[in-house]
């Protein structure tokens, strides 16, 4: 059985994606960061970092980030 993952937060700042992931993990919501930054130009930070959670957790995860995240 394959579980579906969904992007719930996107940022150009990788450290913010890691903070979001950590906050979700504190709430027992599995989360991963997908780095979509261009490896061709890492110094100028082209691209985004995305936080993905299981689809079944997406609504709760968005609510948690909206109400508890202080880095956005």
N, C-alpha and C positions, 0 to 999 in steps of 0.2 A: 504494500500500500504506500503510495507516494503522497506526502503532505504538500500542500500548496503554500508558497510563501508570497508575501505581498510587501511592496515598498510602502512605508508609512511616513517616512521622513527623509528629506533630501536637503543637503547643504553643500556649499562649496568649501566648507571648513571641516576637514577630516576629524579634528578633535571634538567638534560638536556632535558628530555622528557617534563617536565612541562614548561620549557622555550620555547620549540618548540611550544607547545600548545598555550601558551600566545601570541607568535608572530603570529600564524595563526588566533587567535581570534581577534587580532588587525586589521587583513585584512578581517574580517567578514567571516572567514571560520570556521564552527563548527568543533571542534576537541575534542577528548577524549584520555586519557592516560590509557592504559591497562598495569597493573603491572604483569609481568610474573616472578617475583622474587620468589625464593623458600622460603616459610614460615618456612621450617625446619631449614634453615641456614641463617637467615637474616643478621647476622653480617659479613658474608663473601660475601654477595651479589651475590649468584648464580642466574643466569637468566637475563632477559632483561625487559626493559620498552619499550612499543611501543606506537607511536602516530597514531591514526586512524582518518581518515576524510571520508566524503562521497565520493564514487567512482567518482561522477561527479566533485568533487573538487580536486582530487588526483594530477593531472598534475600541476595545478596552485600551490598547496600547496608544492609540491616538488621543484618547481622553486623558490618560496619564501624562503624556507629553504636553498636552495643552494646559493642564492644570498644575503640573508639578515642575516642569522644566524651567529653569531660570536662565538658560544660556541662549534662548532664541531671541 
